[in-house]
């Protein structure tokens, strides 16, 4: 019998940094990043008990059976194809969820 893999929820934040004073990320890089992350099921909204919440800019929700190392590697590969340098933070969610920006 195959081992059961637990579905894990993550919050991911990606911040693009300037390469030099002349080379700074703009809206196009963030737009491309957003599309690429969405294609891999990293969402900018989260649903809790039927309510939908928008995450802050540059933050994404992702649920998967992958471990945290696989998640950051996936995000890093996406980011590397769009812009570098960047900061990537991946946090595993727990049961404490407080939100103040419900959109539906």
Secondary structure, 3 states (H helix, E strand, C coil): CCCCCCCEEEEEEEEECCCECCECCCHHHHHHHHHHHHHCCCECEEEECCEEEECCCCEEEEEECCCHHHHHHHHHHHHHCCCCCEEEEEEECCCCCCCCCECC
